[in-house]
Amino acid sequence: MRLNGMSIFALILLGAIPNSHAFTIVRDGEPQAMVYIARDAKKAAMLAARELREYVEKISGAKLEIVHSLPADRPVIYVGDSEHVRRMGIGVDELPIEGYRIISDKDRLVLVGRDGDRDYVPACRGGKCRHLPCSLGTARAVYRLLEDVFGVRWYMPGELGEVVPKQSTMSTPDLDITDHPWLGLRRTRIIPHPRHDGKLYGQYSTGKKTVPWLARAGYGGGPDGAVQFWHTFQLLSKYRDTNPEFFALLENGDRDFDTTCFRRGNLCLSNPGTVDAMAKEADLHFETFPNDRSFAVSPNDCMYQICRCEPCQNWIKPELRGLPYRELTPDQRRGVYSDYVWTFVNKVARKVREKHPDKLITSYCYQNYVYVPQSIEKMEPNVGIVFCKMLLYSSEDALQRIYANMREWRTKLSGPLYASDYYVWIWRSMGKVPKLRGFPVAIPHRIACDVAVLKDVCDGQAIYGAMSLLSPGLMHLNFYVTGKLMCDPATDVDELLDEYYVAFYGAAASEMKAFWELSERGVSRDVSTSKSFAETMKAWFPAEELRTYFSLLAAGRDKTPSGSREHRRLALIESEMTEAKDFLEREDAPLSMKRSTPVSIPPEIDGRAHVGDSVWKSIPHHRFLALQGGSRNAIGTYMKVAHDDRCLYISIRNVEGHMAKLKTDIRERDGRNIWKDDCNEIFLQPDSKKSNFYHLVVNAAGVLWDGVHSAEKTGGAFSTSTDWDSDAEWAVGRHAKNWTLEMAIPWASLSVKPRPGMQIKANVYRRRCAHPTLGPIVTAWSPLTPFAEKHLTPSRFGSIHFDEEF
């Protein structure tokens, strides 16, 4: 029996549940029943009892007593499996993992489910890491009761995300419910694979409020240690000295100990010794952690080439051998290594099954080995896979190809097939979709369609990106809808959303429905042919629609009482949209203009402009603007410009709170990729009629790169030459809380004859890498349009004016 959540919720708001045989939990704010749980109950059942007591108190103000002996004079709420529950003929052994029963009549309320041995399973072993909900069958019964009968909702982590209708009397109708979550595994990410020495292959991070919310929102499932996937080829790095033949052969004849795959290296999969070594790792893992069900055998991330030895190369189609990965078509890339990788996984699984017949070998189905291997009729029975997909980033056609591939995989597998999706858009870019931190992204209907397919193909799903819930206002809706649908794919997503708008936003329901529906329409636009971040953002978040988002939030705030939960929820969402506000501010930002100050005495070029040079002191400065991330990331960068008849003088002060962390990898003149260091970058276009741009980069170590870009002979594409020598004089100073650059650039090197009234087109940038957590931050003197990807964007150059006599 499934109660209709909307109708029961409405009855609760009216203060009535019509039922003549109600079991009364609380009457007029006083507890009428006790919670019984067996003294030897599992942790998962104890968690369920605590959750029931907590929310009964939130609803009614009454605190239920939890007892381990049956009271003689009080009605009893039986929580969890026990001898007394079994005597009633209510068992859990026949239930699936996380299956549960709810039985209520006038004499009793039974909340029981099939629980795992733990309430939460660590997201990783060792170090500081959060935990994830595990097999919580009894808690599922409690959550179902609180939701369906008492109208509680958990839309977002933390108390602000809860909807808890107040009632002084709490009674349950006659109920007899047997149910279970549809997908057996519903994790927020795949657990990083622990090494047998206790160290980690991967990290997991999320907020303290998030972990209990995940359980309440429907995430969990699977026995303890049920699924562990990670990129584990790096495990064999210990053999680099004793068995170099285990490692992939590179084109230059070296072995790939730490060259590719983010410097984690790659293996030679055709070598029988590599198979044996990986099987030994699995044996060691299961001996160290006998309760774990699986061991991961997965290539290291970003495996874009394989071993160059002949036996390995023979696994690639003849017409593709030797071709650089970048020259392969997308379809060729996605399947190019399938037979090669999965043959290796199968061989390892076969060996491991001899000693551990009840254990699984699990592996990512990922990137260029995502397609079904054609040379394998059936995978070993102890192989499980996790199929990686990306809902937000995939067009409808691409999704249909993904689903067809998953169905084909199902025919090859006897073991489990899990799906994994990536809700990572607020903290990383993907393809031509930039990082969308600060932008509203809602995909509830796409999630519903996806789960409808998964329920017939998969054994579970893991959502990579729970750390995205550190921005709960913008991210909670996708996680909430996903959790509810993975538990019950038959849920009507439109009914779910309509209830959400009313319950969560109150008087602002219509505005927030329009807000999230606008988001869903926007990010549903096909950007598969987009050529840049800017093009994607123009399709998904045009300026007029961004203004509409803020208008809807303002209108919603006006409708809700100040200080109310509804008002605070709207304020939270708006507070997380800093980047969207910056986007709007810069969409039509004017180009920068600066007047150069004439000097009769040239300033000293010694890197100490801000300390005591009287020439520099008298010159006004101009502050830079952050290109992405908003003003919160725009730590001070200040430029001064001066001139005489011999040189153009530029001074830049770069404020820095992490001077010891300055990145200065490039140490030689004209070193490649110097612009990836902490540096200042100067573009100059002395003649706007010519497509020549002088380019100077100086990093915080005082190393110079200078060159010239030209489009005059290439039909618009820029060619670059480092043959040009700026003849500049420059100096970098490193101080307690900043580093400075001073330059004197001769007019002669720019082919300029200075004259009054002259203008030079220019832009100047700072790349900041020193901050330990924010990552590279770029600021500019003349702001680029939002998400412009090239610093050499002449249309956004500012102008330096030389109004006075030289």
C-alpha positions in Angstrom: 0.0 0.0 0.0 1.4 3.4 -0.9 -0.3 6.4 0.6 -0.8 9.5 -1.6 1.7 12.0 -0.3 -0.1 15.0 -1.6 -3.5 14.1 -0.1 -2.1 13.0 3.3 -0.1 16.1 3.5 -3.2 18.2 2.8 -5.1 16.3 5.6 -2.3 17.0 8.0 -2.4 20.7 7.3 -6.2 20.6 8.0 -5.4 18.8 11.3 -7.4 15.6 10.5 -6.7 12.0 9.4 -10.0 10.3 9.3 -9.5 6.8 10.8 -11.5 5.3 13.7 -8.7 2.8 14.6 -5.9 5.3 15.0 -2.7 4.4 16.9 -1.9 7.5 19.0 1.7 8.4 19.4 1.2 11.9 21.0 -1.9 13.5 22.3 -2.1 17.3 23.1 1.7 17.4 23.2 2.1 14.5 25.7 3.7 11.2 24.6 1.3 8.3 24.6 3.6 5.5 23.5 7.1 4.3 24.0 9.7 3.2 21.4 10.9 -0.4 21.9 14.1 -1.6 20.3 16.0 -4.8 21.1 19.0 -4.3 23.3 21.2 -6.1 20.7 19.7 -4.3 17.8 21.8 -3.3 14.8 23.2 0.2 14.6 20.9 0.9 11.6 17.9 0.1 13.8 19.2 2.3 16.6 19.6 5.1 14.1 15.9 4.6 13.0 14.7 4.9 16.6 16.7 8.1 17.2 15.3 9.6 13.9 11.7 8.8 14.9 12.2 10.3 18.4 13.8 13.5 16.9 11.1 14.2 14.4 8.2 13.3 16.7 9.6 16.0 19.1 10.0 18.5 16.2 6.4 17.9 15.1 4.7 17.8 18.5 7.1 18.9 21.2 6.8 15.5 22.9 10.0 13.4 23.5 9.4 9.7 23.2 11.2 7.3 25.5 13.3 4.6 23.9 13.2 1.4 26.0 14.7 -2.1 25.7 12.0 -3.9 27.7 8.3 -4.0 26.8 6.3 -1.6 29.1 3.2 -3.1 30.7 1.1 0.1 30.7 1.9 2.0 27.5 1.3 1.4 23.8 4.4 0.4 22.0 6.1 1.4 18.8 8.3 -1.5 17.7 11.4 -0.3 15.9 13.7 -2.8 14.2 13.8 -6.6 14.1 13.4 -8.3 17.5 12.1 -11.5 19.1 8.8 -9.8 19.9 8.3 -8.6 16.3 9.0 -12.1 15.0 6.4 -13.6 17.4 3.8 -11.4 15.6 4.7 -13.2 12.4 6.6 -10.2 11.1 10.0 -11.1 9.7 12.6 -9.4 7.6 14.6 -12.3 6.2 12.5 -12.5 3.0 12.8 -8.8 2.4 15.3 -7.4 -0.1 18.1 -5.2 1.2 16.5 -2.1 2.7 13.1 -3.7 2.3 10.7 -2.6 5.1 7.3 -3.1 6.7 4.9 -0.7 8.4 2.1 -2.2 10.3 -0.3 0.0 12.3 -3.6 -0.7 14.1 -5.1 0.6 17.3 -2.8 -1.5 19.5 0.6 -1.2 17.9 2.9 0.5 15.4 5.6 -1.7 13.9 8.5 -0.2 11.9 10.9 -2.9 10.8 13.2 -3.4 7.9 16.2 -5.4 6.7 19.2 -3.6 7.9 22.9 -3.9 7.3 25.4 -4.3 10.1 26.2 -0.6 10.2 24.2 2.6 10.0 26.8 4.4 7.8 29.6 3.1 5.7 32.9 5.1 5.5 33.3 7.0 2.3 37.0 6.1 2.6 39.4 4.4 5.0 41.9 6.4 7.0 42.3 10.1 7.2 39.3 12.5 7.7 36.3 11.5 5.6 32.6 11.6 5.9 30.3 8.6 5.9 27.5 7.5 3.6 24.2 5.9 4.5 24.3 2.1 4.2 21.5 -0.5 4.4 18.9 1.3 6.5 15.7 -0.8 6.0 14.2 0.2 9.4 15.0 3.8 8.9 13.3 3.6 5.5 10.1 2.6 7.3 10.5 5.5 9.7 11.1 8.0 6.9 8.1 6.7 4.9 5.9 7.1 7.9 7.1 10.6 8.7 6.6 11.6 5.0 3.4 9.9 4.1 1.5 10.3 7.3 2.9 13.4 9.0 4.0 15.5 6.0 7.7 15.8 6.8 9.9 16.6 3.8 13.6 16.8 3.5 14.3 18.9 0.5 17.7 20.3 1.3 20.5 19.6 3.9 20.1 21.3 7.2 17.1 22.5 9.2 16.4 25.2 6.7 15.8 22.5 4.1 13.1 20.7 6.2 9.4 21.0 6.1 7.9 19.8 9.5 4.2 20.5 10.0 3.4 21.1 13.6 0.8 18.9 15.3 0.0 18.5 19.0 -1.6 15.1 18.4 0.0 12.5 16.2 -1.9 9.4 15.2 -1.5 6.8 12.5 -4.3 5.2 10.4 -4.5 1.4 9.9 -1.5 0.5 7.7 0.0 -2.6 6.3 2.8 -1.6 3.9 5.6 -3.8 2.5 8.0 -2.0 0.2 11.6 -1.5 -0.7 13.6 1.1 -2.7 13.6 0.1 -6.4 17.3 0.6 -7.0 19.3 -1.5 -4.6 22.3 0.9 -4.6 21.7 4.6 -4.4 24.9 6.2 -3.5 26.0 9.8 -3.8 29.3 8.7 -5.2 31.3 5.5 -5.6 33.3 4.8 -2.5 37.0 5.6 -3.1 38.9 2.3 -3.1 40.9 1.8 0.1 44.4 0.4 0.0 45.3 -2.5 2.2 47.9 -0.3 3.9 45.1 2.1 5.0 45.9 4.9 2.6 43.4 6.2 0.1 43.2 6.2 -3.7 40.6 9.0 -3.6 39.1 11.6 -1.3 35.5 12.3 -0.4 34.2 15.5 1.1 30.8 16.9 1.9 29.2 19.0 4.6 28.2 17.7 8.1 24.6 18.5 7.4 24.6 16.5 4.2 25.3 13.0 5.4 22.1 12.5 7.5 20.1 14.3 4.8 21.3 11.8 2.2 19.7 9.0 4.2 16.4 10.9 4.7 16.3 11.8 1.0 16.5 8.2 -0.1 20.2 7.5 -0.6 21.9 4.4 0.6 21.5 0.7 -0.1 23.6 -2.4 -0.5 25.4 -4.4 2.1 28.5 -2.9 3.8 31.3 -2.5 1.3 29.1 -3.6 -1.5 30.5 -1.6 -4.3 34.0 -0.2 -4.5 35.3 1.3 -7.8 38.4 3.3 -8.3 41.3 3.8 -10.8 43.6 1.1 -9.3 46.3 0.5 -11.9 48.4 2.8 -9.8 48.6 0.0 -7.2 51.3 -1.7 -9.2 53.6 1.3 -9.1 55.6 -0.6 -6.4 56.9 -2.9 -9.2 58.6 -0.2 -11.2 62.1 -1.2 -10.1 61.7 -5.0 -9.9 59.3 -5.6 -12.9 59.4 -2.7 -15.3 57.9 -5.0 -17.9 54.5 -4.7 -16.1 54.3 -1.1 -17.3 53.2 0.3 -20.7 55.8 0.9 -23.3 55.9 4.5 -24.5 56.6 5.6 -28.1 60.2 6.6 -27.1 60.9 3.2 -25.6 60.6 4.2 -22.0 58.2 2.6 -19.6 55.2 4.5 -18.4 55.8 4.6 -14.7 54.4 8.1 -14.2 54.1 9.8 -17.6 50.4 9.5 -18.6 47.1 9.3 -16.7 47.8 12.4 -14.6 51.3 11.1 -13.9 50.0 7.8 -12.4 51.3 5.8 -15.4 49.9 2.9 -17.3 50.3 -0.9 -17.5 51.1 -3.5 -20.2 47.9 -5.5 -20.1 49.1 -8.3 -22.4 51.8 -9.3 -20.0 50.7 -12.4 -17.9 52.8 -11.1 -15.0 50.6 -7.9 -14.9 47.5 -10.1 -14.6 49.1 -12.1 -11.8 50.2 -9.0 -9.9 46.8 -7.4 -10.0 45.2 -10.7 -8.9 47.6 -10.7 -5.9 46.4 -7.2 -5.0 42.8 -8.5 -4.9 43.8 -11.5 -2.8 45.6 -9.1 -0.3 42.6 -6.8 -0.2 40.1 -9.6 0.6 42.5 -11.0 3.3 42.8 -7.6 4.9 39.1 -6.7 4.6 37.2 -10.0 4.5 33.8 -8.3 4.8 34.3 -6.3 1.6 32.5 -7.7 -1.3 34.5 -6.3 -4.2 37.9 -5.2 -5.4 38.3 -2.7 -8.2 40.4 -3.3 -11.3 40.2 -0.1 -13.4 42.7 1.8 -15.6 44.0 5.0 -14.2 42.0 8.1 -15.1 42.4 9.6 -18.6 44.0 6.6 -20.3 44.4 8.2 -23.8 47.1 5.8 -25.1 48.0 2.1 -24.4 51.2 0.1 -24.3 53.2 0.3 -27.6 54.3 -3.3 -27.5 53.0 -5.5 -30.4 50.8 -7.8 -28.4 49.0 -4.8 -26.8 48.7 -2.9 -30.2 47.1 -6.0 -31.8 44.0 -5.4 -29.7 43.3 -2.2 -31.6 41.7 -2.2 -35.0 44.4 -2.2 -37.7 43.2 1.1 -39.2 43.4 2.9 -35.9 46.9 1.6 -34.8 49.5 4.3 -34.4 47.0 7.2 -34.8 47.3 9.9 -32.1 44.2 9.9 -29.9 43.3 13.4 -30.8 42.9 12.4 -34.5 40.2 9.8 -33.7 36.6 10.6 -34.0 34.4 10.7 -30.8 32.9 7.3 -31.7 36.3 5.7 -32.4 37.7 7.0 -29.1 34.9 5.7 -26.9 35.4 2.1 -28.0 38.9 2.0 -29.1 40.3 0.1 -26.0 37.2 -1.9 -25.0 38.4 -5.4 -26.0 41.9 -4.6 -24.7 40.8 -3.5 -21.2 37.9 -5.9 -20.6 40.0 -9.0 -21.6 42.5 -8.0 -18.9 39.7 -7.5 -16.3 38.2 -10.9 -17.3 41.6 -12.6 -16.8 42.1 -11.0 -13.4 38.5 -12.0 -12.3 39.1 -15.6 -13.4 42.1 -15.9 -11.2 40.5 -14.2 -8.2 37.5 -16.4 -8.4 39.6 -19.5 -7.7 40.4 -18.2 -4.2 37.4 -15.9 -3.6 34.4 -17.4 -5.4 31.9 -15.1 -3.5 33.7 -11.8 -4.3 33.4 -9.4 -7.1 35.9 -7.7 -9.4 34.4 -4.3 -10.3 35.5 -1.8 -12.9 34.6 1.5 -14.4 33.0 1.4 -17.9 34.5 4.6 -18.9 35.8 6.9 -21.7 37.5 4.9 -24.4 36.6 1.5 -23.1 32.9 2.2 -22.6 31.5 0.1 -25.4 30.8 -3.7 -25.2 33.9 -5.8 -26.1 33.2 -7.7 -29.3 35.8 -10.4 -28.7 34.2 -11.6 -25.4 31.0 -13.6 -25.5 30.3 -13.3 -21.8 32.1 -11.6 -18.9 33.2 -13.7 -16.0 30.4 -14.2 -13.5 32.2 -12.3 -10.8 32.7 -9.1 -12.9 30.6 -6.1 -12.1 30.8 -2.7 -13.9 29.8 0.9 -13.3 28.7 2.6 -16.5 29.6 6.3 -16.5 27.3 8.8 -18.1 26.6 12.5 -17.9 23.0 13.6 -18.0 23.6 17.4 -18.1 26.3 17.2 -20.8 24.6 14.7 -23.2 22.2 15.5 -26.0 19.1 13.4 -26.4 20.6 11.5 -29.3 23.7 10.8 -27.2 21.6 9.6 -24.2 19.8 7.1 -26.5 23.1 5.7 -27.7 24.3 5.5 -24.0 21.1 3.5 -23.1 21.5 1.2 -26.0 25.1 0.5 -25.0 24.0 -0.2 -21.4 21.3 -2.7 -22.6 24.0 -4.5 -24.7 26.3 -4.6 -21.7 23.5 -6.2 -19.7 23.5 -9.2 -22.1 27.2 -9.7 -21.5 27.1 -9.6 -17.7 26.0 -12.1 -15.0 27.3 -9.8 -12.3 25.9 -6.4 -11.3 25.7 -3.3 -13.6 25.7 0.0 -11.9 25.3 3.5 -13.3 27.2 6.6 -12.3 26.3 10.2 -13.1 28.2 13.4 -12.6 26.5 16.3 -10.8 29.7 18.2 -10.8 28.9 21.3 -12.8 29.3 23.8 -10.0 33.0 22.9 -9.5 34.4 21.9 -12.8 34.0 22.4 -16.5 33.3 19.6 -19.0 33.9 19.8 -22.7 32.5 23.1 -23.9 30.4 23.6 -20.7 32.1 25.8 -18.3 32.0 25.6 -14.5 28.5 26.7 -13.6 29.1 27.7 -10.0 26.5 30.4 -9.2 24.1 29.5 -12.0 20.7 27.7 -11.5 20.7 24.2 -13.1 17.6 22.0 -12.8 17.1 18.8 -14.7 14.2 17.0 -12.9 12.4 15.7 -16.0 15.7 14.5 -17.5 16.4 12.7 -14.2 12.9 11.1 -14.3 13.4 9.8 -17.9 16.9 8.5 -16.9 15.7 6.6 -13.9 12.9 5.1 -15.9 15.5 3.5 -18.1 17.9 2.5 -15.3 15.3 0.6 -13.3 15.1 -2.0 -16.1 18.8 -2.2 -16.7 20.8 -1.4 -13.6 21.2 -2.7 -10.1 21.9 0.8 -8.7 23.3 4.2 -9.3 26.0 6.3 -7.8 26.0 10.1 -8.1 29.5 11.6 -8.2 29.5 15.1 -6.9 27.9 15.1 -3.4 30.4 18.0 -2.6 28.2 20.0 -4.9 25.7 20.1 -2.0 28.1 22.6 -0.4 25.9 25.0 -2.5 22.6 23.6 -1.3 20.4 26.4 -2.5 21.2 25.8 -6.2 21.9 22.0 -6.1 19.4 20.4 -3.7 16.5 20.0 -6.1 18.4 17.7 -8.5 19.6 15.5 -5.6 16.2 15.4 -4.0 14.4 14.4 -7.2 17.1 11.8 -7.9 16.8 10.3 -4.4 13.0 10.0 -4.6 13.0 8.5 -8.1 15.7 6.0 -7.4 13.5 4.8 -4.5 10.3 4.8 -6.5 10.6 5.3 -10.3 6.8 5.4 -10.6 6.7 8.7 -8.8 5.0 11.4 -10.9 7.7 14.0 -11.1 5.3 16.8 -11.9 3.3 16.0 -8.7 6.5 15.8 -6.8 7.6 19.3 -8.1 4.2 20.9 -7.5 4.3 19.8 -3.9 7.8 21.0 -3.5 7.0 24.5 -4.8 4.2 24.9 -2.3 5.8 23.3 0.7 9.2 24.8 0.3 8.5 28.3 -0.9 5.0 29.0 0.5 3.6 32.3 -0.9 6.5 32.4 -3.4 5.5 29.0 -5.0 4.5 30.5 -8.4 7.7 32.6 -8.7 10.0 29.7 -7.8 8.1 27.3 -10.1 8.8 29.8 -12.9 12.4 30.1 -11.7 13.2 26.4 -11.9 11.2 25.8 -15.0 13.2 28.6 -16.7 16.4 26.8 -15.6 15.2 23.5 -17.0 14.3 25.0 -20.3 17.6 26.8 -20.5 19.9 23.9 -19.9 17.9 21.6 -22.1 19.0 23.5 -25.2 21.3 21.4 -27.3 24.9 22.7 -27.1 26.5 19.6 -28.6 27.9 21.7 -31.5 29.0 24.5 -29.2 32.6 25.7 -30.0 33.3 27.6 -26.8 32.2 28.3 -23.2 30.8 31.6 -24.3 28.6 30.0 -26.9 27.3 27.5 -24.4 26.5 30.2 -21.9 24.8 32.3 -24.5 22.5 29.4 -25.2 21.9 28.3 -21.6 21.9 31.6 -19.8 21.2 34.6 -22.1 21.4 37.9 -20.3 17.6 38.6 -20.5 16.9 35.2 -18.8 19.5 35.9 -16.0 17.7 39.1 -15.3 14.4 37.2 -15.1 15.9 34.8 -12.5 16.7 37.8 -10.2 13.4 39.4 -10.8 11.6 36.2 -9.8 13.7 35.9 -6.6 12.9 39.5 -5.7 9.2 39.0 -6.4 9.2 35.9 -4.2 11.0 37.6 -1.4 8.4 40.4 -1.4 5.7 37.8 -1.0 7.3 36.0 2.0 7.5 37.4 5.5 11.0 38.7 6.4 12.8 36.1 8.5 10.6 33.3 7.6 12.0 30.0 6.4 10.6 30.6 2.9 12.3 34.1 2.8 15.6 32.7 4.0 15.5 29.9 1.4 15.1 32.5 -1.4 17.9 34.6 0.2 20.2 31.5 0.3 19.6 30.8 -3.4 20.3 34.4 -4.4 23.5 34.5 -2.2 24.8 31.5 -4.1 24.3 33.3 -7.5 27.3 35.7 -7.1 28.8 34.5 -10.4 25.6 35.0 -12.3 25.4 38.6 -11.0 29.0 39.1 -12.1 28.1 37.6 -15.5 25.4 40.2 -16.0 27.6 43.1 -14.8 30.3 42.1 -17.3 28.0 41.2 -20.2 27.9 44.9 -21.4 30.9 46.1 -19.5 32.6 49.1 -21.1 36.1 48.7 -22.3 38.8 50.1 -20.0 40.5 53.4 -20.8 43.6 54.8 -19.1 45.6 58.0 -19.7 49.3 57.5 -19.5 51.2 59.9 -17.3 54.1 61.6 -19.0 57.4 61.7 -17.0 60.5 63.8 -17.4 62.6 61.5 -15.4 62.3 57.7 -16.2 61.3 55.6 -13.2 63.8 53.1 -11.8 63.1 49.5 -13.0 64.0 47.6 -9.9 60.8 45.9 -8.7 60.3 48.4 -5.9 57.8 50.8 -7.4 55.5 50.8 -4.4 58.3 51.2 -1.8 59.8 54.6 -2.5 60.2 55.6 -6.2 58.9 59.2 -6.3 58.1 58.9 -10.0 55.8 55.9 -9.6 54.2 57.3 -6.4 52.7 60.2 -8.3 51.0 58.1 -11.0 47.4 56.9 -10.4 46.6 53.2 -10.5 43.8 51.1 -12.1 42.5 47.9 -10.4 41.9 44.7 -12.3 38.6 42.8 -12.5 38.2 39.0 -12.0 37.2 37.2 -15.3 35.3 34.5 -13.4 34.4 33.8 -9.8 33.2 37.3 -9.0 34.8 40.1 -6.9 35.4 37.6 -4.0 38.2 36.1 -6.1 39.6 39.4 -7.3 42.4 40.0 -4.9 44.0 43.3 -5.5 46.0 43.8 -8.7 47.0 47.4 -9.6 48.5 48.9 -12.7 50.3 52.2 -13.4 51.2 53.4 -16.9 53.7 56.2 -17.8 55.7 57.3 -20.8 58.5 59.5 -22.2 59.8 59.8 -25.7 61.9 56.6 -25.3 59.7 54.0 -23.5 56.3 52.9 -22.3 56.5 52.2 -18.6 54.2 49.7 -16.8 54.1 48.9 -13.1 51.9 46.1 -11.7 51.4 45.4 -8.0 50.0 41.9 -7.3 48.6 41.5 -3.8 49.2 38.0 -2.5 48.5 36.4 0.8 50.3 33.1 0.0 53.7 34.3 -1.2 55.4 31.0 -0.4 53.0 29.2 -2.7 53.8 31.3 -5.9 53.9 29.0 -8.9 57.1 29.7 -11.0 57.8 26.4 -12.9 59.2 28.2 -16.0 62.8 29.4 -15.5 64.1 29.9 -19.0 63.5 32.8 -21.4 60.5 32.2 -23.8 59.7 29.0 -21.9 56.5 27.3 -23.1 53.4 27.6 -20.9 54.9 30.4 -18.8 51.3 31.8 -18.7 50.3 28.9 -16.4 52.6 30.3 -13.7 51.8 33.2 -11.4 52.4 35.9 -13.9 51.5 39.2 -15.6 50.6 39.1 -19.3 50.6 42.2 -21.5 49.1 42.6 -25.0 49.8 45.7 -27.0 48.4 46.7 -30.4 50.1 50.0 -31.4 48.4 50.2 -34.8 44.7 49.3 -34.8 44.8 49.1 -38.6 47.2 46.1 -38.5 46.5 42.7 -37.0 49.8 42.5 -35.2 49.8 42.1 -31.4 52.9 42.3 -29.2 52.7 39.9 -26.2 54.9 40.0 -23.1 54.6 37.6 -20.1 56.7 37.8 -16.9 56.2 35.3 -14.1 56.8 35.9 -10.4 60.4 34.5 -10.8 61.2 37.3 -13.2 61.3 35.2 -16.4 60.3 36.8 -19.6 58.4 35.5 -22.6 57.9 37.9 -25.6 56.5 37.3 -29.0 54.2 38.7 -31.6 50.9 37.4 -32.9 49.7 38.1 -36.4 46.6 37.4 -38.4 47.5 39.3 -41.6 48.5 36.3 -43.6 46.3 33.5 -42.1 42.8 34.6 -42.9 41.9 35.4 -39.3 43.7 32.7 -37.3 46.7 34.0 -35.2 50.2 32.8 -35.9 52.8 33.3 -33.2 56.5 34.0 -33.4 59.0 34.3 -30.5 61.6 35.7 -32.9 60.6 39.2 -31.9 62.6 40.7 -29.0 61.0 43.4 -27.0 64.3 44.8 -25.8 62.4 45.5 -22.6 64.0 46.2 -19.3 62.1 44.5 -16.5 62.4 43.6 -12.8 60.3 41.6 -10.4 60.2 42.3 -6.7 58.9 39.9 -4.1 57.7 41.4 -0.8 55.9 40.3 2.3 52.4 40.6 0.9 52.7 41.2 -2.8 55.0 40.8 -5.8 55.6 43.6 -8.3 56.5 43.9 -12.0 58.1 46.9 -13.6 58.8 47.2 -17.3 60.3 49.7 -19.7 59.3 48.8 -23.3 61.1 50.8 -26.0 58.8 52.5 -28.5 61.3 51.4 -31.2 60.6 47.7 -30.5 56.9 48.4 -31.0 57.6 50.2 -34.3 55.9 53.3 -32.8 56.8 56.9 -33.2 55.2 58.5 -30.2 53.0 61.6 -30.7 50.5 63.5 -28.7 46.9 62.2 -29.1 48.1 58.7 -29.9 46.1 55.7 -28.6 47.3 52.1 -28.1 45.0 49.2 -27.8 46.0 46.9 -24.9 45.0 44.4 -22.3 46.9 43.3 -19.2 46.2 40.2 -17.2 47.2 38.6 -13.9 47.1 34.8 -13.4 47.1 33.9 -9.8 47.9 30.2 -8.9 49.2 30.7 -5.3 45.9 30.3 -3.4 45.8 26.8 -2.0 42.1 26.0 -2.7 40.6 28.4 -5.2 42.8 27.3 -8.1 44.0 29.6 -11.0 42.2 33.0 -10.9 42.6 35.4 -13.8 42.0 39.1 -13.5 42.2 41.7 -16.3 42.5 45.4 -16.8 39.9 45.5 -19.5 37.2 42.9 -18.8 36.5 40.2 -21.3 32.9 39.2 -22.1 31.8 36.4 -19.7 33.5 33.1 -20.3 35.7 34.3 -23.2 38.4 31.7 -23.4 41.3 33.5 -25.1 43.2 36.4 -23.6 44.0 37.5 -27.2 40.6 38.9 -27.8 41.2 42.2 -29.6 37.5 43.3 -29.5 37.8 43.6 -25.7 41.1 45.5 -25.6 41.1 48.7 -23.7 42.9 51.8 -24.8 45.9 53.8 -23.4 45.7 57.4 -24.3 48.7 59.7 -24.7 47.2 63.2 -24.6 50.2 65.3 -23.7 53.4 66.3 -25.3 56.3 63.8 -25.2 
